[in-house]
């Protein structure tokens, strides 16, 4: 997870225009490229979310009343550092453009009905 945070801190978090033809060159077409990027962004998002929750869980204080709210400066700093990170979509796009992502196509499932039709022909 540390590598994701390092990657996020090294990338400009601002959105910028991209060369669509260049993105399509890394895969079969632009739609496939977007699908690959979006799937990787979902992975990154869940990993970052899990890490953030694990770090913030250390600060959880169980109290009997709802009225008591404890603010911890470390907790606030951790939250702010994650807010400043580049979004998972930007991270996934950077990984894709650099060629760091590997993907494969699932093998088509063969249904028994399809096999019996082929042998009857």
N, C-alpha and C positions, 0 to 999 in steps of 0.2 A: 504494500500500500504506500510505502514511503516513496516509491518511484512515481506513483500517480501524483502525489503532492509536489514532488520535485518538478515533474513535467508541467503541472498546473502553474507553478510559480515561475517557470521559465518562459511561459507563453503569454503573449499579450491577451488579456481577457476581453478586449474589445472586438466586436464583430467587424469583419471587413469583407469586401467583395472577393469572390473566388472565380477562377477560370473553370467554367463548367466543362469545356472540352477536355481540359487537362485532367479533371476528375474522372471523366468517362473513360479516359485512356488507361486507367489502372484496372478497370474491370470491363465487362462486356458492354455496358451502357450506363448512362447517368442514373437510371432508376436503380440499377443494381448497386452502384456506388453509394447512393443515398441509403439504401436498405442496409448495406454493410456498416456505414457510419452510424446509422440510428441504432442498430443492434449493439454496437460497441459502446455507444453513448449510454444505453440502458445499463450495460454491465458496469461502466465507470460510475454512473449515478448510484447504483445500489452499493458498490464498494465504498464510495465516499460517504454515503449516508450511514452505512454500518460503522465505519470508523468514527464518524462524528458522534453517533449515539454512544459508542463505547467510551469515548473520551468524556462526554458529558455525563455519563452514568456515574462516574466517579464523584460527581458533585451533588448527586441526589441526596436530599435530606428528607427523611420520613418524619412528618409532623402530624399531630392530631388535628390541628385546625387549619383551615384553608387560608385564614387571614395572614399567617406568617409566610412571608416571602423572603428568601435569602438571596442576595445578589453576591456573586463571587467575581472578583476582577479577572481571575484566570479563566473562568467560564466565559466571560464576555469576550476576552481576547481570543480564545479558541473559536468562538462563533464568528467573530469578525474576520479572522484569518480564512475561514472557510467561505465566507461571503465574498471575499476579495479574489478567490481563486477563479480561474477561467471555468466556464460551464463545461459539463461533460460533452456536449455537442462540439464545442470548439476543440476540446482535447482529442476527441475521436477523429475529427476532420484533420487535425494536424498529424495524427498517427497514420491516417490513411494516405495523406499526401506524401509523407516521408517514406511510405512503403513498409511501415512497421507492423501492419496488420496482415494476418494470414487468415484466409477463409477457405472453406470447402463447400461443396454442394452435397446435400444429403442423397444417399442412394435411394432410388425409387423403390417403394415397397411393392412386392409382388404378391397379389392376392391369389388365393388358390383357384378362384373362379376364372381368372385370366389364364392360368396355366392350363386348365381343362379345355378352354375354348381354343387355345393354340394347338393342342395335341389332337383335337377333333378335326381341325381343318385339313 
